[in-house]
Amino acid sequence: MKTLAASRPLLWLVLALPGLWIIGRWATVPQAYGYGHAIGDSGDWAAWLLLLTLAVTPVRLLFGARKWTGWLLRRRRDIGVASFAYAAGHTVIYLEKKASLSLVLDDLGSPDMFVGWLALALFAPLAATSNDIAVRALRRSWKRLHRLVYPAAVLTFVHWALAAFDPTTAWIHIGILAAIETTRVALQRRQRVT
């Protein structure tokens, strides 16, 4: 059982399941599960996995060094890369729907699309450097670079709120993001003081 829990391929299979479901539904029943569902679900999974990635530090600070918090810490980069993969899929679905560079550039003038592209631009170098080789090569700079996750996360959820037909769910997630980050900052400050 320990080997199963430590298996990265199994983790990646689990992380890929929602994406396979999205692709499968869109391919098999496009009338019932069309563009709106595919773009919404891919964006949701990108956001949920991002929240999970950001929650690892406060959870570790709150519960200490336990087996399950250690597992989360070791797999945080995998979860973050999966979040980026869903964001990239979300972008591909959008580009496929637009099917025209001029339409994409026209959309760039709207705040929701501009913020979304900016978030993706911040996430791209994080995903590209979320591997052991980059960690070793960048050393201390790696951590500084990966602090971009915080503004990228804010931009992601602002994009969601601006692009949604009903932004209520986005605002709930913004509240969750604020709670995660407030907890992280408070726990890190408390650790420095004690």
GROMACS elastic network, one bead per residue, 0.5 to 0.9 nm:
[ bonds ]
;  ai    aj funct       b0    kb
    1     4     6  0.50670   500
    1     5     6  0.63636   500
    1     6     6  0.87199   500
    2     5     6  0.51783   500
    2     6     6  0.62501   500
    2     7     6  0.87040   500
    3     6     6  0.50870   500
    3     7     6  0.61503   500
    4     7     6  0.51901   500
    4     8     6  0.87657   500
    4    10     6  0.73906   500
    5     8     6  0.82877   500
    5    10     6  0.80919   500
    5    11     6  0.81451   500
    5    71     6  0.85226   500
    6    10     6  0.84326   500
    6    11     6  0.83524   500
    6    71     6  0.78815   500
    7    10     6  0.53359   500
    7    11     6  0.64206   500
    7    12     6  0.88078   500
    8    12     6  0.61056   500
    8    13     6  0.85223   500
    8    75     6  0.82658   500
    8    78     6  0.84015   500
    9    12     6  0.50402   500
    9    13     6  0.61331   500
    9    14     6  0.86615   500
   10    14     6  0.62577   500
   10    15     6  0.85793   500
   11    14     6  0.51158   500
   11    15     6  0.61217   500
   11    16     6  0.85487   500
   11    75     6  0.86979   500
   11    78     6  0.83919   500
   11    79     6  0.89087   500
   12    16     6  0.59557   500
   12    17     6  0.86186   500
   12    78     6  0.77947   500
   12    79     6  0.86626   500
   12    82     6  0.80677   500
   13    16     6  0.50427   500
   13    17     6  0.62705   500
   14    17     6  0.53397   500
   14    18     6  0.80599   500
   15    18     6  0.69504   500
   15    19     6  0.79676   500
   15    79     6  0.76852   500
   15    82     6  0.66704   500
   16    19     6  0.52785   500
   16    20     6  0.62097   500
   16    21     6  0.86790   500
   16    82     6  0.78766   500
   17    20     6  0.50588   500
   17    21     6  0.61304   500
   17    22     6  0.86447   500
   18    22     6  0.61659   500
   18    23     6  0.86633   500
   18    41     6  0.85750   500
   18    42     6  0.83215   500
   18    45     6  0.76762   500
   19    22     6  0.50307   500
   19    23     6  0.61889   500
   19    24     6  0.84061   500
   19    41     6  0.87779   500
   19    42     6  0.72155   500
   19    45     6  0.85036   500
   19    86     6  0.73764   500
   19    89     6  0.84881   500
   20    23     6  0.51511   500
   20    24     6  0.58844   500
   20    25     6  0.84590   500
   21    24     6  0.50205   500
   21    25     6  0.59768   500
   21    26     6  0.84122   500
   22    25     6  0.53305   500
   22    26     6  0.60852   500
   22    27     6  0.84894   500
   22    33     6  0.86348   500
   22    37     6  0.83534   500
   22    38     6  0.60698   500
   22    41     6  0.72555   500
   22    42     6  0.74699   500
   23    26     6  0.51980   500
   23    27     6  0.59766   500
   23    28     6  0.84866   500
   23    38     6  0.78309   500
   24    27     6  0.51536   500
   24    28     6  0.59622   500
   24    29     6  0.82458   500
   25    28     6  0.52738   500
   25    29     6  0.56212   500
   25    30     6  0.70157   500
   25    32     6  0.85222   500
   25    33     6  0.61485   500
   25    34     6  0.84655   500
   25    38     6  0.85187   500
   26    29     6  0.57080   500
   26    31     6  0.83275   500
   26    32     6  0.83069   500
   26    33     6  0.54514   500
   26    34     6  0.59333   500
   26    35     6  0.78040   500
   26    37     6  0.83925   500
   26    38     6  0.68205   500
   27    30     6  0.59811   500
   27    33     6  0.86409   500
   27    34     6  0.89797   500
   28    31     6  0.89348   500
   28    33     6  0.85982   500
   29    32     6  0.55770   500
   29    33     6  0.58115   500
   29    34     6  0.77708   500
   30    35     6  0.80180   500
   31    34     6  0.58202   500
   32    37     6  0.88594   500
   33    36     6  0.76825   500
   33    37     6  0.57426   500
   33    38     6  0.70524   500
   34    37     6  0.56122   500
   34    38     6  0.62371   500
   34    39     6  0.86660   500
   35    38     6  0.51024   500
   35    39     6  0.59374   500
   35    40     6  0.82633   500
   35    93     6  0.74891   500
   35    94     6  0.83574   500
   35    97     6  0.75317   500
   36    39     6  0.54095   500
   36    40     6  0.59439   500
   36    41     6  0.84296   500
   37    40     6  0.50788   500
   37    41     6  0.58426   500
   37    42     6  0.83589   500
   38    41     6  0.53090   500
   38    42     6  0.60446   500
   38    43     6  0.84592   500
   38    90     6  0.78162   500
   38    93     6  0.73945   500
   39    42     6  0.53500   500
   39    43     6  0.61166   500
   39    44     6  0.85505   500
   39    89     6  0.83696   500
   39    90     6  0.54587   500
   39    91     6  0.81593   500
   39    93     6  0.61957   500
   39    94     6  0.69210   500
   40    43     6  0.52127   500
   40    44     6  0.60654   500
   40    45     6  0.87195   500
   40    90     6  0.79193   500
   40   164     6  0.88981   500
   41    45     6  0.62033   500
   41    46     6  0.85747   500
   41    90     6  0.83344   500
   42    45     6  0.52827   500
   42    46     6  0.62485   500
   42    47     6  0.87178   500
   42    86     6  0.54822   500
   42    87     6  0.67914   500
   42    88     6  0.88262   500
   42    89     6  0.65884   500
   42    90     6  0.51698   500
   42    91     6  0.89677   500
   42    93     6  0.87398   500
   43    46     6  0.50692   500
   43    47     6  0.62139   500
   43    48     6  0.86332   500
   43    86     6  0.67008   500
   43    87     6  0.60750   500
   43    89     6  0.83630   500
   43    90     6  0.56775   500
   43    91     6  0.87827   500
   43   160     6  0.81179   500
   44    47     6  0.51403   500
   44    48     6  0.60672   500
   44    49     6  0.85562   500
   44    86     6  0.85434   500
   44    87     6  0.89597   500
   44   160     6  0.89426   500
   45    48     6  0.50505   500
   45    49     6  0.59980   500
   45    50     6  0.82943   500
   45    82     6  0.89686   500
   45    83     6  0.69230   500
   45    86     6  0.63317   500
   45    87     6  0.81127   500
   46    49     6  0.54708   500
   46    50     6  0.61275   500
   46    51     6  0.87645   500
   46    80     6  0.89014   500
   46    82     6  0.75213   500
   46    84     6  0.64364   500
   46    85     6  0.74818   500
   46    87     6  0.52000   500
   46    88     6  0.87240   500
   46    90     6  0.82083   500
   47    51     6  0.62185   500
   47    52     6  0.86751   500
   47    83     6  0.68956   500
   47    86     6  0.86080   500
   47    87     6  0.81138   500
   47   153     6  0.82544   500
   47   156     6  0.73934   500
   47   157     6  0.75391   500
   47   160     6  0.89718   500
   47   173     6  0.84684   500
   48    51     6  0.51137   500
   48    52     6  0.62804   500
   48    53     6  0.86457   500
   48    83     6  0.77152   500
   48   173     6  0.86828   500
   49    53     6  0.60990   500
   49    54     6  0.86096   500
   49    79     6  0.62440   500
   49    80     6  0.67111   500
   49    82     6  0.71532   500
   49    83     6  0.50486   500
   49    84     6  0.87452   500
   49    86     6  0.88400   500
   50    53     6  0.50015   500
   50    54     6  0.62119   500
   50    55     6  0.85265   500
   50    79     6  0.75909   500
   50    80     6  0.60991   500
   50    82     6  0.86397   500
   50    83     6  0.55585   500
   50    84     6  0.81716   500
   50   149     6  0.89636   500
   50   153     6  0.73316   500
   51    54     6  0.51109   500
   51    55     6  0.60039   500
   51    56     6  0.88342   500
   51   153     6  0.83288   500
   51   173     6  0.85955   500
   51   176     6  0.80150   500
   51   177     6  0.66197   500
   51   180     6  0.80437   500
   52    55     6  0.50058   500
   52    56     6  0.65287   500
   52    76     6  0.83272   500
   52    79     6  0.75960   500
   52    80     6  0.83245   500
   53    56     6  0.56421   500
   53    57     6  0.82383   500
   53    72     6  0.86560   500
   53    75     6  0.89204   500
   53    76     6  0.55896   500
   53    77     6  0.76392   500
   53    78     6  0.88832   500
   53    79     6  0.60687   500
   53    80     6  0.56473   500
   53    83     6  0.84084   500
   54    57     6  0.66001   500
   54    58     6  0.79601   500
   54    76     6  0.84634   500
   54    80     6  0.85929   500
   54   149     6  0.84087   500
   54   150     6  0.84460   500
   54   153     6  0.88727   500
   54   177     6  0.82310   500
   54   180     6  0.71881   500
   54   181     6  0.78028   500
   54   184     6  0.89282   500
   55    58     6  0.56453   500
   55    59     6  0.60500   500
   55    60     6  0.85414   500
   55   177     6  0.86519   500
   55   180     6  0.59229   500
   55   181     6  0.80477   500
   55   184     6  0.80820   500
   56    59     6  0.51749   500
   56    60     6  0.60205   500
   56    61     6  0.85849   500
   56    69     6  0.76239   500
   56    72     6  0.63772   500
   56    73     6  0.63395   500
   56    76     6  0.69591   500
   57    60     6  0.51270   500
   57    61     6  0.61436   500
   57    62     6  0.85170   500
   57    73     6  0.76209   500
   57   184     6  0.66490   500
   58    62     6  0.58912   500
   58    63     6  0.84726   500
   58   180     6  0.69760   500
   58   181     6  0.79721   500
   58   183     6  0.62047   500
   58   185     6  0.82638   500
   58   187     6  0.69681   500
   58   188     6  0.82865   500
   59    62     6  0.50378   500
   59    63     6  0.59625   500
   59    64     6  0.78536   500
   59    69     6  0.71574   500
   59   184     6  0.83411   500
   60    63     6  0.53934   500
   60    64     6  0.52103   500
   60    65     6  0.66935   500
   60    66     6  0.82119   500
   60    69     6  0.55418   500
   60    70     6  0.76787   500
   60    72     6  0.83646   500
   60    73     6  0.76302   500
   61    64     6  0.54156   500
   61    65     6  0.82273   500
   61   184     6  0.77754   500
   61   187     6  0.65016   500
   61   188     6  0.75789   500
   61   191     6  0.85231   500
   62   183     6  0.89189   500
   62   184     6  0.89160   500
   62   187     6  0.73315   500
   63    66     6  0.72302   500
   63    69     6  0.74603   500
   64    69     6  0.73209   500
   64    70     6  0.88568   500
   65    68     6  0.83652   500
   65    69     6  0.62752   500
   65    70     6  0.62744   500
   66    69     6  0.52686   500
   66    70     6  0.59781   500
   66    71     6  0.85283   500
   67    70     6  0.51095   500
   67    71     6  0.61706   500
   67    72     6  0.87467   500
   68    72     6  0.62708   500
   68    73     6  0.86219   500
   69    72     6  0.50132   500
   69    73     6  0.61344   500
   69    74     6  0.86258   500
   70    74     6  0.61569   500
   70    75     6  0.85709   500
   71    74     6  0.51586   500
   71    75     6  0.61591   500
   71    76     6  0.84932   500
   72    75     6  0.51010   500
   72    76     6  0.57856   500
   73    76     6  0.52111   500
   73    77     6  0.82067   500
   74    77     6  0.74107   500
   74    78     6  0.84180   500
   75    78     6  0.52164   500
   75    79     6  0.63616   500
   75    80     6  0.86831   500
   76    79     6  0.51772   500
   76    80     6  0.61246   500
   76    81     6  0.86359   500
   77    81     6  0.60719   500
   77    82     6  0.84941   500
   77   127     6  0.84076   500
   77   130     6  0.58959   500
   77   131     6  0.76868   500
   78    81     6  0.51690   500
   78    82     6  0.61750   500
   78    83     6  0.86347   500
   78   130     6  0.78770   500
   78   131     6  0.88910   500
   79    82     6  0.50051   500
   79    83     6  0.62137   500
   79    84     6  0.87440   500
   80    84     6  0.63806   500
   80    85     6  0.86635   500
   80   126     6  0.86754   500
   80   127     6  0.73715   500
   80   130     6  0.82182   500
   81    85     6  0.61400   500
   81    86     6  0.87275   500
   81   126     6  0.82214   500
   81   127     6  0.53772   500
   81   128     6  0.85213   500
   81   130     6  0.70876   500
   82    86     6  0.63094   500
   82    87     6  0.85689   500
   82   127     6  0.88545   500
   83    86     6  0.52690   500
   83    87     6  0.62682   500
   83    88     6  0.86437   500
   84    88     6  0.59903   500
   84    89     6  0.84285   500
   84   120     6  0.80728   500
   84   123     6  0.67977   500
   84   124     6  0.75640   500
   84   126     6  0.88126   500
   84   127     6  0.65602   500
   85    89     6  0.60794   500
   85    90     6  0.84862   500
   85   127     6  0.86129   500
   86    90     6  0.59959   500
   86    91     6  0.85207   500
   87    91     6  0.62324   500
   87    92     6  0.86600   500
   87   120     6  0.73611   500
   88    92     6  0.61711   500
   88    93     6  0.86494   500
   88   120     6  0.77885   500
   89    93     6  0.61699   500
   89    94     6  0.85638   500
   90    93     6  0.52526   500
   90    94     6  0.63397   500
   90    95     6  0.87678   500
   91    94     6  0.50195   500
   91    95     6  0.61251   500
   91    96     6  0.85087   500
   91   117     6  0.87595   500
   91   120     6  0.87077   500
   92    95     6  0.50174   500
   92    96     6  0.59720   500
   92    97     6  0.85209   500
   93    96     6  0.50925   500
   93    97     6  0.62403   500
   93    98     6  0.87265   500
   94    97     6  0.51955   500
   94    98     6  0.62958   500
   94    99     6  0.85542   500
   94   104     6  0.89232   500
   95    98     6  0.50775   500
   95    99     6  0.58081   500
   95   100     6  0.77129   500
   95   101     6  0.85073   500
   95   104     6  0.73615   500
   96    99     6  0.51003   500
   96   100     6  0.84962   500
   97   100     6  0.86223   500
   98   101     6  0.78041   500
   98   102     6  0.89838   500
   98   103     6  0.62786   500
   98   104     6  0.65641   500
   99   103     6  0.78270   500
   99   104     6  0.82468   500
  100   103     6  0.53436   500
  100   104     6  0.64261   500
  100   105     6  0.87452   500
  101   104     6  0.50629   500
  101   105     6  0.61097   500
  101   106     6  0.85226   500
  102   105     6  0.50727   500
  102   106     6  0.60734   500
  102   107     6  0.86190   500
  103   107     6  0.62063   500
  103   108     6  0.86632   500
  104   107     6  0.50978   500
  104   108     6  0.63132   500
  104   113     6  0.89686   500
  105   109     6  0.73018   500
  106   109     6  0.59395   500
  106   110     6  0.79425   500
  107   110     6  0.55603   500
  107   111     6  0.87127   500
  107   112     6  0.87436   500
  107   113     6  0.62093   500
  107   114     6  0.78342   500
  108   111     6  0.75200   500
  108   112     6  0.83332   500
  108   113     6  0.54241   500
  108   114     6  0.50724   500
  108   115     6  0.88122   500
  108   117     6  0.80540   500
  109   112     6  0.87212   500
  109   113     6  0.73351   500
  109   114     6  0.64835   500
  110   113     6  0.56241   500
  110   114     6  0.61625   500
  110   115     6  0.86687   500
  111   114     6  0.50898   500
  111   115     6  0.59919   500
  111   116     6  0.84330   500
  111   159     6  0.79723   500
  111   162     6  0.74128   500
  111   163     6  0.87223   500
  112   115     6  0.53757   500
  112   116     6  0.61845   500
  112   117     6  0.87904   500
  112   158     6  0.75958   500
  112   160     6  0.75698   500
  112   161     6  0.80739   500
  112   162     6  0.50381   500
  112   163     6  0.53426   500
  113   117     6  0.61613   500
  113   118     6  0.85088   500
  113   159     6  0.69781   500
  113   162     6  0.86086   500
  113   163     6  0.76078   500
  114   117     6  0.52836   500
  114   118     6  0.61781   500
  114   119     6  0.86775   500
  114   159     6  0.82356   500
  115   118     6  0.50210   500
  115   119     6  0.61458   500
  115   120     6  0.86540   500
  115   155     6  0.59113   500
  115   156     6  0.73903   500
  115   158     6  0.72505   500
  115   159     6  0.55405   500
  115   162     6  0.89406   500
  116   119     6  0.51470   500
  116   120     6  0.62861   500
  116   121     6  0.86512   500
  116   155     6  0.67991   500
  116   156     6  0.61913   500
  116   157     6  0.88779   500
  116   158     6  0.81798   500
  116   159     6  0.51777   500
  116   160     6  0.81001   500
  117   120     6  0.50544   500
  117   121     6  0.61144   500
  117   122     6  0.87037   500
  117   159     6  0.89264   500
  118   121     6  0.50124   500
  118   122     6  0.63335   500
  118   123     6  0.86805   500
  118   152     6  0.78032   500
  118   155     6  0.73533   500
  118   156     6  0.86789   500
  119   122     6  0.52053   500
  119   123     6  0.62311   500
  119   124     6  0.87643   500
  119   151     6  0.79191   500
  119   153     6  0.72653   500
  119   154     6  0.82431   500
  119   155     6  0.53466   500
  119   156     6  0.56399   500
  119   159     6  0.82796   500
  120   123     6  0.50001   500
  120   124     6  0.61017   500
  120   152     6  0.75826   500
  120   155     6  0.89717   500
  120   156     6  0.80765   500
  121   124     6  0.54217   500
  121   125     6  0.75860   500
  121   152     6  0.85189   500
  122   125     6  0.65177   500
  122   126     6  0.72010   500
  122   148     6  0.66086   500
  122   149     6  0.75067   500
  122   151     6  0.81993   500
  122   152     6  0.57843   500
  123   126     6  0.51285   500
  123   127     6  0.61976   500
  123   128     6  0.86125   500
  123   148     6  0.76979   500
  123   149     6  0.69198   500
  123   152     6  0.64702   500
  123   153     6  0.88159   500
  124   127     6  0.52634   500
  124   128     6  0.61491   500
  124   129     6  0.86928   500
  125   129     6  0.60760   500
  125   130     6  0.85129   500
  125   145     6  0.82679   500
  125   146     6  0.86124   500
  126   129     6  0.52923   500
  126   130     6  0.60909   500
  126   145     6  0.72834   500
  126   146     6  0.59980   500
  126   148     6  0.77516   500
  126   149     6  0.75422   500
  127   130     6  0.52067   500
  127   131     6  0.83609   500
  128   131     6  0.76134   500
  128   134     6  0.83023   500
  129   132     6  0.82250   500
  129   133     6  0.80367   500
  129   134     6  0.51141   500
  129   135     6  0.70769   500
  129   138     6  0.88268   500
  129   142     6  0.78563   500
  129   146     6  0.86861   500
  130   133     6  0.85755   500
  130   134     6  0.68115   500
  130   135     6  0.73212   500
  130   146     6  0.88655   500
  131   134     6  0.55554   500
  131   135     6  0.63563   500
  131   136     6  0.88825   500
  132   135     6  0.50184   500
  132   136     6  0.62124   500
  132   137     6  0.85563   500
  133   136     6  0.53003   500
  133   137     6  0.61109   500
  133   138     6  0.85668   500
  134   138     6  0.57964   500
  134   139     6  0.80468   500
  134   142     6  0.74718   500
  135   138     6  0.54538   500
  135   139     6  0.57263   500
  135   140     6  0.83947   500
  135   141     6  0.86500   500
  135   142     6  0.58761   500
  135   143     6  0.84157   500
  136   139     6  0.52916   500
  136   140     6  0.89794   500
  136   142     6  0.84226   500
  137   141     6  0.89547   500
  137   142     6  0.82844   500
  138   141     6  0.51900   500
  138   142     6  0.50018   500
  138   143     6  0.84883   500
  139   142     6  0.55858   500
  139   143     6  0.76928   500
  140   143     6  0.57135   500
  140   144     6  0.68733   500
  140   145     6  0.89506   500
  141   144     6  0.50387   500
  141   145     6  0.60373   500
  141   146     6  0.85247   500
  142   145     6  0.51302   500
  142   146     6  0.61443   500
  142   147     6  0.87755   500
  143   146     6  0.50814   500
  143   147     6  0.64128   500
  144   147     6  0.53630   500
  144   148     6  0.76846   500
  145   148     6  0.59215   500
  145   149     6  0.84392   500
  146   149     6  0.57858   500
  146   150     6  0.84924   500
  147   150     6  0.60390   500
  147   151     6  0.80800   500
  148   151     6  0.57044   500
  148   152     6  0.60793   500
  148   153     6  0.85019   500
  149   153     6  0.58539   500
  149   154     6  0.86118   500
  150   153     6  0.51531   500
  150   154     6  0.64178   500
  150   155     6  0.87423   500
  150   181     6  0.86930   500
  151   154     6  0.50802   500
  151   155     6  0.61811   500
  151   156     6  0.85542   500
  152   155     6  0.50930   500
  152   156     6  0.60848   500
  152   157     6  0.87893   500
  153   157     6  0.63867   500
  153   158     6  0.85852   500
  153   177     6  0.82072   500
  154   157     6  0.53975   500
  154   158     6  0.61506   500
  154   159     6  0.85667   500
  154   174     6  0.78918   500
  154   177     6  0.81217   500
  155   159     6  0.59756   500
  155   160     6  0.85569   500
  156   159     6  0.51371   500
  156   160     6  0.63678   500
  156   161     6  0.88361   500
  157   161     6  0.61930   500
  157   162     6  0.85785   500
  157   170     6  0.65077   500
  157   171     6  0.79909   500
  157   173     6  0.73520   500
  157   174     6  0.61446   500
  157   177     6  0.86071   500
  158   161     6  0.50472   500
  158   162     6  0.60962   500
  158   163     6  0.84480   500
  158   170     6  0.79469   500
  158   171     6  0.86497   500
  158   174     6  0.79851   500
  159   162     6  0.52089   500
  159   163     6  0.59063   500
  159   164     6  0.83361   500
  159   170     6  0.89597   500
  160   163     6  0.52439   500
  160   164     6  0.58158   500
  160   167     6  0.73402   500
  160   169     6  0.89273   500
  160   170     6  0.58134   500
  160   171     6  0.86759   500
  161   164     6  0.55761   500
  161   165     6  0.86262   500
  161   166     6  0.80205   500
  161   168     6  0.77522   500
  161   169     6  0.80832   500
  161   170     6  0.50198   500
  161   171     6  0.64943   500
  161   174     6  0.86426   500
  162   165     6  0.84020   500
  162   167     6  0.70886   500
  162   170     6  0.87640   500
  163   166     6  0.86976   500
  163   167     6  0.78145   500
  164   167     6  0.51432   500
  164   168     6  0.86020   500
  164   169     6  0.87513   500
  164   170     6  0.76572   500
  166   169     6  0.73519   500
  166   170     6  0.82457   500
  167   170     6  0.50963   500
  167   171     6  0.61878   500
  167   172     6  0.87210   500
  168   171     6  0.51585   500
  168   172     6  0.63176   500
  168   173     6  0.87689   500
  169   172     6  0.50579   500
  169   173     6  0.63372   500
  169   174     6  0.86489   500
  170   173     6  0.50840   500
  170   174     6  0.61641   500
  170   175     6  0.86612   500
  171   175     6  0.62198   500
  171   176     6  0.86540   500
  172   175     6  0.50583   500
  172   176     6  0.64067   500
  172   177     6  0.87551   500
  173   177     6  0.61154   500
  173   178     6  0.84878   500
  174   178     6  0.61146   500
  174   179     6  0.85808   500
  175   178     6  0.50079   500
  175   179     6  0.61523   500
  175   180     6  0.86337   500
  176   179     6  0.50306   500
  176   180     6  0.61657   500
  176   181     6  0.86166   500
  177   180     6  0.51289   500
  177   181     6  0.61662   500
  177   182     6  0.84752   500
  178   181     6  0.52028   500
  178   182     6  0.58969   500
  178   183     6  0.84060   500
  179   182     6  0.51292   500
  179   183     6  0.60103   500
  179   184     6  0.84768   500
  180   183     6  0.52520   500
  180   184     6  0.61489   500
  180   185     6  0.87437   500
  181   185     6  0.61254   500
  181   186     6  0.84763   500
  182   185     6  0.52912   500
  182   186     6  0.60725   500
  182   187     6  0.85277   500
  183   186     6  0.51609   500
  183   187     6  0.60044   500
  183   188     6  0.84520   500
  184   187     6  0.52816   500
  184   188     6  0.60604   500
  184   189     6  0.85569   500
  185   188     6  0.51697   500
  185   189     6  0.61125   500
  185   190     6  0.85724   500
  186   189     6  0.52039   500
  186   190     6  0.61459   500
  186   191     6  0.86517   500
  187   190     6  0.50348   500
  187   191     6  0.61506   500
  187   192     6  0.87008   500
  188   191     6  0.51151   500
  188   192     6  0.63630   500
  188   193     6  0.88030   500
  189   192     6  0.51476   500
  189   193     6  0.63172   500
  189   194     6  0.88380   500
  190   193     6  0.51491   500
  190   194     6  0.62868   500
  191   194     6  0.53703   500
